[in-house]
Amino acid sequence: MFNPHCAAFLLAVEAQKVIELPLLRIAWDGAEARVEMVSMVGEKVVAAMEAGNTLLACGTHDQVVTHYRELVVDTTRRFTA
């Protein structure tokens, strides 16, 4: 059986790239940076609410981590495209 701690560790590793890419865009400044900062906050709030809803609906830690990993992959694709 897959260890849930392994999935959480993978999420932490994968999230580093998602943190790096917008910070580079913000460091270069410009109009895109301001839009990105607002977008980042909104995405985090929505993701936290989704995680809370999953847990309130008797979801598991593994479901929350899996969903966050999907969001990380989507965001990485968006920044590297």
Secondary structure, 3 states (H helix, E strand, C coil): CCCHHHHHHHHHHHHHHHHHHHHHHHHCCCHHHHHHHHHHHHHHHHHHHHHHHHHHCCCCHHHHHHHHHHHHHHHHHHHHC
